[in-house]
Amino acid sequence: MSRITLPPLVDGDLRLRPPSDVDVTAITAACQDPVIQRFTRVPSPYTTDDARAFVRFCNDGLARGSGVHLLAVDPDDDRLLGAIGLGIDRTDHSGELGYWVAPDERGRRVALRGCRLLLTVAFGPLELAYVGLHAAATNTASNALARRLGFTHEGTLRSAMLDGPSGDRTAPRCDANVWGLLPGEWQ
């Protein structure tokens, strides 16, 4: 697989860029949020070592061509707003979208705008034929975002996700909604 080169990804007061070591403290702080820990697969508890591993994972994915995992930042002060990522399956020419938004930045359409920017890359230069998204049925914001982006609800996986911190076997389980998007369908 070849290295992924990205065009500038900017939407007003939001820019997507690869993370670096200078972001470790901000990533670690954001990922302490119970909502992020509930609805994503970030480790819980989340440590600075986890943030360093995330930075390496993001940059390795770009280098290997296996993913585009970026930070959403404010272009003026480089403040962390969230993370938007796309895992890529080159065999099937498909990807899976994921994201989280820092607690203080919610309500600014960070996920919506960041996902739109990343979808322009997915269906443009990367030429993917399908992008999927899994959202806990209990995560009303993510399910609404999938609909707003033009994803089609393709089914529900029964009791397929933890509805609590990643890895917590005592957390309740919930259904997972499966969403799919084809080129030309996204809004």
Secondary structure, 3 states (H helix, E strand, C coil): CCCCCCCCEEECCEEEECCCHHHHHHHHHHCCCHHHHHHCCCCCCCCHHHHHHHHHHHHHHHHHCCEEEEEEECCCCCCEEEEEEEEEECCCCEEEEEEEECHHHCCCCHHHHHHHHHHHHHHCCCCCCEEEEEEECCCHHHHHHHHHHCCEEEEEEEEEEECCCCCCCCCCEEEEEEEEECCCCCC
